[in-house]
Amino acid sequence: MKIILTNEVSGLGAAGDVVEVKSGYARNYLVPRGFAIRWTKGGEKDVEQIRRARRIREIHTLEDANAVMAKLQSVRVRLTTRAGDSGRLFGSITPADIAAAIKAAGGPDVDKRRIEVGSPIKTLGAHKISVRLHADVVANLGLEVVAA
C-alpha cells in the first residue's frame, strides 16, 4: 500500500515521503495514529506542503545539529509531576512534557516529534531519552522525574 508520511517514523522515513508498506501496517498502525495518510492523486498536492513545513522545522546542517546537541547535553532536565506514595505517576510523561521541561531548564527549543522515549515513563526517578536532531546526530540525555 502506498502512503504519505505526515510525521517522521523511525526506520521508515520523514514527513512528506511517499513510501510503500504492508497494508496491515498502514491500516492498523500508521493511519489511525496520524503518522500517515493514504496516497491519492489529490493527496500528492499535500506532499509539497508537508515537505515545506518540514524544511522550516528541521536543522539543516550537521554543524548546527552538533551545536544543539552540545547545548542539550549541558542542560540538566528535571520534571516535576504528581505521583502516588509508591512512586507511580498519575498518568505518564509525554514528549511534549519533556520538550517543555528542556525549554524551562534553559535548553534549546526542541520539537516534540524528535524526542524518542523507549517505553512510557510512569515512575519517578532517572530515565534516558534520545532526541533525533539530524539524520546522523542523536543526543542522549537524562531526565529526572520528581514528585510535586
Buried (B, 14 or more C-beta within 10 A) or exposed (E): BEBBBBBBBEEBBBBBBBBEBEEEBBBEBBBEEEBBBEBEEEBEEBBEEBEEEBEEEBBEEEEBBBBBBEBBBEBEBEBEBEBEEEEEBEEEBBBEBBBBBBBEEEBBEBBEBBBEBEEEBBBBEEBEBBBBBBEEBBBEBEBBBEEE
